[in-house]
Amino acid sequence: MKYISILGSTGSIGRSTLDVVSQHPELFRVAALAAGSNIKLLEDQIHTFRPEVVAVYNDASAEELKKKNLPAEILAGEQGLAAVASFDKSDMVVSAIVGSPGLLPTYEAIKAGKDIALANKEALVMAGKLIMEEASSRGVSIIPVDSEHSAVFQCLHGRDMKEVKKVILTASGGSLRTRSAAELENITPAEALKHPNWDMGRKITIDSATLMNKGLEVIEARWLFDVPADRIGVILHPQSIVHSMVEFVDSSVIAQMSLPDMRGPISYALSYPDRLGDVLPALDLAAIQELTFEEPDHGKYPCLSLAFEALRAGGTMPCVLNAANEVAVDAFLNERIALTGIHRVVSRIMESHSVEDYSTVEEVMEASDRARKETEEIIMEKIKI
């Protein structure tokens, strides 16, 4: 029996994880849950999965849950998230909090010696060196849950990295792949949120439309697989059947394919190195008939280029990129800037940032907080947007 703690249990990854757990009660049990503000769903999850400890980021929401006399200890705030992340009875922590708030609890889980099923890419974008060094020193396994990184992880199974020429991440192109660069200037949030293949949160869906999500995944891949930027490629694949590929030194390519459903990579992360049966419907290639690929247009998707620039700059630059993007995406969703304003804002913040090295998570968070403040100021003043 493997005991699982889930950071972000009411989000799309958290819900899918609980779905996998419910299908295999003989293998998995929920030890602890942490969530944001969806208290009604969290209450239902507590009744269904009976975790011992639950954390709610919002204090008022935690107090509301405490009044219901639920069969779990209710905690609040960052301390509550840390308690769930390091809960002594859990064997694995599913890190599925969206964005930069996932860094600290993920780091706490690693320090507590918990294996990580990683869906929070921002932890590695912001502090990849620190996270991987801490995991290595404590013998912690980090198993990717993002479909692209899970695919690479599966393709690399049993392989020596010396044999790898290139890691190739696929991208659907999101909701706006068929729109021209000129059309993107007037895209509304409602249009950008209509992803053709995946059911994701609002922030990730916008990142998919700008390809910033793929840029963040490039940075994540650098740390997960210890490959430099010039050995990571991105290719558009609208069908989202090939989730990523690895090219080897003999120019052969291994790809991982399945229907676009996050229960696949989640179940693999939870059960690794074994595989669970009947996780997804069978892949019928004859019915699909066509798989297509195309090079991303960096002129249309400048956020992808910005991510590569941040990765090559190193230090705190990826953290700054991520912070600026989070603020800019929120501004777009609230109709304060245009979709194309996202890359302009992020670029402006990166240009003004002096790259610094970091050795603690506190230094990373300080860089992130400064970048967030500066980004908000630029948006408020509409400087070079």
C-alpha positions as CSV (number, residue, x, y, z in Angstrom):
1,M,0.0,0.0,0.0
2,K,1.4,3.4,-1.0
3,Y,0.2,6.4,1.0
4,I,-0.3,9.6,-1.1
5,S,-0.4,13.2,-0.2
6,I,-1.8,15.6,-2.8
7,L,-0.9,19.3,-3.0
8,G,-3.6,20.9,-5.1
9,S,-6.3,18.2,-4.7
10,T,-9.2,20.3,-6.2
11,G,-7.4,21.3,-9.4
12,S,-7.5,19.2,-12.6
13,I,-4.4,17.2,-11.8
14,G,-5.5,16.6,-8.2
15,R,-9.0,15.4,-9.3
16,S,-7.5,13.1,-11.9
17,T,-5.0,11.7,-9.3
18,L,-7.9,11.0,-6.9
19,D,-9.7,9.3,-9.8
20,V,-6.7,7.0,-10.3
21,V,-6.5,6.3,-6.5
22,S,-10.2,5.4,-6.4
23,Q,-9.8,2.9,-9.2
24,H,-7.0,1.1,-7.3
25,P,-7.9,1.1,-3.6
26,E,-5.8,-2.0,-3.1
27,L,-2.7,-0.1,-4.1
28,F,-3.1,3.5,-2.9
29,R,-4.5,5.4,0.0
30,V,-4.8,9.2,0.6
31,A,-2.8,10.3,3.6
32,A,-3.2,14.1,3.3
33,L,-4.7,16.8,1.0
34,A,-4.1,20.5,0.4
35,A,-6.2,22.8,-1.6
36,G,-6.9,26.5,-2.3
37,S,-10.5,27.8,-2.2
38,N,-12.8,25.2,-3.6
39,I,-14.1,24.2,-0.1
40,K,-17.2,22.3,-1.3
41,L,-15.2,20.0,-3.5
42,L,-12.5,19.6,-0.8
43,E,-15.2,18.6,1.7
44,D,-16.5,16.0,-0.6
45,Q,-12.9,14.7,-1.1
46,I,-12.5,14.4,2.7
47,H,-15.6,12.4,3.1
48,T,-14.7,10.1,0.1
49,F,-10.9,9.5,0.7
50,R,-10.7,10.1,4.5
51,P,-7.3,11.8,4.7
52,E,-5.8,12.3,8.2
53,V,-4.6,15.9,7.5
54,V,-6.0,18.6,5.3
55,A,-4.6,22.0,4.6
56,V,-6.4,25.1,3.1
57,Y,-4.3,28.0,2.0
58,N,-7.0,30.5,3.0
59,D,-7.4,31.0,6.7
60,A,-11.1,31.9,6.5
61,S,-11.8,28.8,4.4
62,A,-10.0,26.6,6.9
63,E,-12.1,28.0,9.7
64,E,-15.2,27.2,7.7
65,L,-14.1,23.6,7.3
66,K,-13.3,23.2,11.0
67,K,-16.9,24.1,11.8
68,K,-18.1,21.0,9.9
69,N,-16.5,18.5,12.3
70,L,-14.9,16.6,9.4
71,P,-12.9,13.4,10.1
72,A,-9.5,15.1,9.4
73,E,-7.2,17.6,11.1
74,I,-7.7,21.0,9.3
75,L,-4.7,23.2,8.9
76,A,-4.2,26.6,7.2
77,G,-1.7,28.7,5.3
78,E,1.8,28.0,4.3
79,Q,2.5,26.1,7.5
80,G,-0.5,23.9,6.7
81,L,0.8,23.2,3.2
82,A,4.2,22.4,4.6
83,A,2.6,20.0,7.1
84,V,0.8,18.1,4.3
85,A,3.9,18.1,2.1
86,S,6.0,16.5,4.9
87,F,3.3,14.3,6.6
88,D,5.2,11.4,8.1
89,K,2.7,8.7,6.9
90,S,2.9,9.6,3.2
91,D,5.2,7.8,0.8
92,M,4.7,10.1,-2.2
93,V,3.6,13.7,-2.6
94,V,1.8,14.7,-5.8
95,S,2.9,18.3,-6.3
96,A,0.0,19.8,-8.3
97,I,-0.4,23.3,-7.1
98,V,-0.4,25.7,-10.0
99,G,2.3,28.3,-10.3
100,S,4.9,29.6,-8.0
101,P,3.0,28.8,-4.8
102,G,3.9,25.2,-5.4
103,L,7.7,25.8,-4.9
104,L,7.9,25.9,-1.1
105,P,5.7,22.9,-0.3
106,T,7.4,20.8,-3.0
107,Y,10.8,21.8,-1.4
108,E,9.5,20.8,2.1
109,A,8.3,17.5,0.8
110,I,11.8,16.8,-0.7
111,K,13.5,17.8,2.6
112,A,11.2,15.4,4.4
113,G,12.4,12.6,2.1
114,K,9.2,12.1,0.2
115,D,9.2,10.9,-3.4
116,I,7.6,13.5,-5.7
117,A,5.1,13.0,-8.5
118,L,5.8,16.4,-10.1
119,A,3.1,18.3,-11.9
120,N,4.2,21.8,-10.6
121,K,6.7,22.7,-13.3
122,E,7.4,26.1,-11.6
123,A,9.3,24.4,-8.8
124,L,12.0,23.5,-11.3
125,V,11.7,26.6,-13.4
126,M,12.3,28.8,-10.4
127,A,14.8,26.7,-8.5
128,G,15.8,23.8,-10.6
129,K,19.4,23.6,-9.4
130,L,18.3,23.7,-5.7
131,I,15.5,21.2,-6.1
132,M,17.5,18.6,-7.9
133,E,20.5,18.9,-5.6
134,E,18.3,18.5,-2.5
135,A,16.5,15.5,-4.1
136,S,19.8,13.9,-4.9
137,S,21.2,14.5,-1.4
138,R,18.2,12.9,0.2
139,G,17.7,10.0,-2.2
140,V,14.3,11.4,-3.4
141,S,12.9,10.3,-6.7
142,I,11.2,13.0,-8.8
143,I,8.8,11.4,-11.3
144,P,7.3,13.8,-13.8
145,V,3.5,14.1,-14.2
146,D,3.4,16.6,-17.1
147,S,2.5,14.5,-20.1
148,E,5.5,15.7,-22.1
149,H,8.0,15.0,-19.3
150,S,6.4,11.7,-18.5
151,A,6.7,10.7,-22.1
152,V,10.4,11.6,-22.1
153,F,10.9,9.8,-18.8
154,Q,9.3,6.7,-20.3
155,C,11.3,6.9,-23.5
156,L,14.5,7.1,-21.5
157,H,13.7,4.2,-19.2
158,G,16.9,2.0,-18.9
159,R,18.9,4.3,-21.2
160,D,22.2,5.9,-20.7
161,M,22.0,9.7,-21.2
162,K,25.2,9.5,-23.2
163,E,23.1,7.9,-25.9
164,V,20.7,10.8,-26.1
165,K,21.1,13.4,-28.9
166,K,18.0,15.4,-28.2
167,V,14.8,15.6,-26.1
168,I,11.9,16.8,-28.3
169,L,8.8,18.2,-26.5
170,T,5.6,18.3,-28.4
171,A,3.0,21.1,-28.1
172,S,-0.6,21.2,-29.3
173,G,-0.3,24.8,-30.2
174,G,-3.3,25.5,-27.9
175,S,-6.5,27.3,-28.8
176,L,-4.9,29.8,-31.2
177,R,-2.6,27.7,-33.4
178,T,-4.6,28.5,-36.6
179,R,-4.8,32.2,-35.9
180,S,-2.3,34.5,-37.6
181,A,0.1,36.6,-35.6
182,A,-1.9,39.8,-36.5
183,E,-5.1,38.3,-35.1
184,L,-3.5,37.6,-31.7
185,E,-3.5,41.3,-30.9
186,N,-7.3,41.3,-30.4
187,I,-7.9,37.8,-28.9
188,T,-10.2,37.8,-25.9
189,P,-9.7,35.7,-22.8
190,A,-12.8,33.6,-23.7
191,E,-11.2,32.7,-27.1
192,A,-7.8,31.9,-25.6
193,L,-9.3,29.6,-23.0
194,K,-10.9,27.2,-25.5
195,H,-8.2,24.5,-25.6
196,P,-8.9,21.9,-28.3
197,N,-7.5,18.8,-26.5
198,W,-6.8,19.3,-22.8
199,D,-9.0,20.2,-19.8
200,M,-6.7,22.5,-17.8
201,G,-6.8,25.4,-15.5
202,R,-7.2,29.0,-16.8
203,K,-3.5,30.0,-16.3
204,I,-2.1,26.9,-18.0
205,T,-4.5,27.2,-20.9
206,I,-3.4,30.8,-21.6
207,D,0.3,29.7,-21.3
208,S,-0.5,27.0,-23.8
209,A,-1.9,29.6,-26.2
210,T,1.2,31.7,-26.0
211,L,3.6,28.6,-25.9
212,M,5.0,30.0,-22.6
213,N,3.9,26.7,-21.1
214,K,6.2,24.9,-23.5
215,G,8.9,27.3,-22.7
216,L,8.5,26.5,-19.0
217,E,8.6,22.8,-19.8
218,V,11.9,23.3,-21.7
219,I,13.4,24.7,-18.5
220,E,11.9,21.9,-16.5
221,A,13.3,19.3,-18.9
222,R,16.8,20.8,-18.6
223,W,16.7,20.0,-14.8
224,L,14.8,16.8,-14.9
225,F,16.9,15.1,-17.5
226,D,20.2,17.1,-17.1
227,V,20.3,18.2,-20.8
228,P,21.4,21.7,-22.0
229,A,19.1,24.1,-23.9
230,D,20.7,23.2,-27.3
231,R,19.6,19.6,-26.9
232,I,16.0,20.4,-26.2
233,G,13.6,20.9,-29.1
234,V,9.9,21.8,-29.5
235,I,7.6,20.8,-32.2
236,L,3.9,21.5,-32.7
237,H,1.7,18.4,-32.9
238,P,-2.0,19.4,-33.0
239,Q,-3.5,15.9,-32.3
240,S,-1.7,15.6,-28.9
241,I,-1.2,11.9,-29.4
242,V,2.6,11.9,-29.4
243,H,3.4,13.4,-26.0
244,S,7.1,13.8,-26.6
245,M,10.1,12.0,-28.2
246,V,13.8,11.3,-27.6
247,E,16.3,11.2,-30.5
248,F,19.4,9.1,-29.9
249,V,22.9,9.4,-31.2
250,D,22.2,6.9,-34.0
251,S,19.3,9.3,-35.1
252,S,16.6,6.8,-34.1
253,V,13.7,8.3,-32.3
254,I,11.5,6.8,-29.6
255,A,8.1,8.4,-29.0
256,Q,5.5,7.8,-26.3
257,M,1.9,7.9,-27.5
258,S,-1.6,7.7,-25.9
259,L,-4.9,9.6,-25.9
260,P,-4.6,13.0,-24.3
261,D,-5.7,12.1,-20.8
262,M,-3.7,13.1,-17.6
263,R,-4.7,9.9,-15.9
264,G,-2.0,8.1,-18.0
265,P,1.1,10.0,-16.7
266,I,-0.4,10.3,-13.2
267,S,-0.9,6.5,-12.9
268,Y,2.6,5.9,-14.3
269,A,4.1,8.2,-11.7
270,L,2.1,6.7,-8.8
271,S,2.9,3.1,-9.8
272,Y,6.4,3.5,-11.2
273,P,8.3,1.3,-12.1
274,D,5.1,-0.8,-12.6
275,R,2.3,0.0,-15.0
276,L,-1.4,-0.2,-14.1
277,G,-3.9,-1.9,-16.4
278,D,-7.0,-0.3,-18.0
279,V,-6.0,3.3,-17.3
280,L,-7.0,4.8,-20.6
281,P,-9.0,3.8,-23.6
282,A,-7.0,2.0,-26.3
283,L,-5.2,4.1,-28.9
284,D,-6.7,3.4,-32.3
285,L,-4.3,4.9,-34.8
286,A,-6.4,3.7,-37.7
287,A,-9.3,5.8,-36.5
288,I,-7.1,8.8,-35.9
289,Q,-5.5,8.3,-39.4
290,E,-3.3,11.3,-39.4
291,L,-0.5,12.6,-37.1
292,T,1.0,16.0,-38.1
293,F,4.0,18.0,-37.0
294,E,5.2,21.5,-37.7
295,E,7.9,23.9,-36.5
296,P,6.8,26.6,-34.1
297,D,6.8,30.1,-35.5
298,H,9.0,32.0,-32.9
299,G,7.7,35.3,-34.4
300,K,4.1,34.3,-33.5
301,Y,5.2,32.7,-30.2
302,P,7.9,35.0,-28.7
303,C,7.3,33.6,-25.2
304,L,8.9,30.4,-26.3
305,S,12.0,32.3,-27.3
306,L,12.0,34.2,-24.0
307,A,12.0,30.9,-22.1
308,F,15.1,29.7,-24.0
309,E,16.8,33.0,-23.3
310,A,16.0,32.7,-19.6
311,L,17.4,29.2,-19.5
312,R,20.6,30.2,-21.2
313,A,21.0,33.2,-18.9
314,G,20.6,30.9,-15.9
315,G,20.6,31.9,-12.2
316,T,17.5,33.8,-11.2
317,M,16.4,34.7,-14.8
318,P,14.0,31.7,-15.2
319,C,12.4,32.6,-11.9
320,V,11.9,36.2,-13.1
321,L,10.5,35.0,-16.4
322,N,8.0,32.9,-14.5
323,A,7.0,35.6,-12.0
324,A,6.5,38.2,-14.8
325,N,4.4,35.8,-16.8
326,E,2.1,34.9,-13.9
327,V,1.3,38.5,-13.3
328,A,0.9,39.3,-17.0
329,V,-1.4,36.3,-17.6
330,D,-3.6,37.4,-14.7
331,A,-3.7,40.9,-16.2
332,F,-4.8,39.4,-19.6
333,L,-7.5,37.3,-18.0
334,N,-8.8,40.4,-16.3
335,E,-8.6,42.3,-19.6
336,R,-6.0,44.8,-18.4
337,I,-3.6,44.0,-21.3
338,A,-3.8,42.2,-24.6
339,L,-2.7,38.7,-25.1
340,T,0.4,40.0,-27.0
341,G,1.1,42.3,-24.1
342,I,2.1,39.2,-22.1
343,H,5.4,38.7,-24.0
344,R,6.1,42.4,-24.1
345,V,5.7,42.7,-20.3
346,V,7.9,39.6,-19.7
347,S,10.6,40.8,-22.1
348,R,10.7,44.2,-20.4
349,I,11.2,42.7,-17.0
350,M,13.9,40.3,-18.2
351,E,15.8,43.2,-19.8
352,S,15.9,45.1,-16.5
353,H,16.9,42.1,-14.5
354,S,20.5,41.5,-13.4
355,V,21.1,37.7,-13.3
356,E,22.0,36.5,-9.8
357,D,23.0,33.1,-8.5
358,Y,21.0,31.5,-5.7
359,S,21.7,29.0,-3.0
360,T,18.5,29.1,-0.9
361,V,14.8,29.0,-1.6
362,E,14.5,32.3,0.2
363,E,16.7,34.0,-2.4
364,V,14.6,32.5,-5.1
365,M,11.4,33.8,-3.6
366,E,12.9,37.2,-3.1
367,A,13.7,37.4,-6.8
368,S,10.3,36.2,-7.7
369,D,8.6,38.8,-5.4
370,R,10.6,41.7,-6.8
371,A,9.8,40.6,-10.4
372,R,6.1,40.4,-9.6
373,K,6.1,43.8,-8.0
374,E,8.0,45.4,-11.0
375,T,5.7,43.6,-13.5
376,E,2.6,45.0,-11.8
377,E,4.1,48.5,-11.8
378,I,4.7,48.2,-15.6
379,I,1.2,47.1,-16.2
380,M,-0.2,49.8,-14.0
381,E,1.8,52.5,-15.9
382,K,1.5,50.7,-19.3
383,I,5.2,51.1,-19.8
384,K,6.3,49.7,-23.2
385,I,3.3,47.3,-23.4
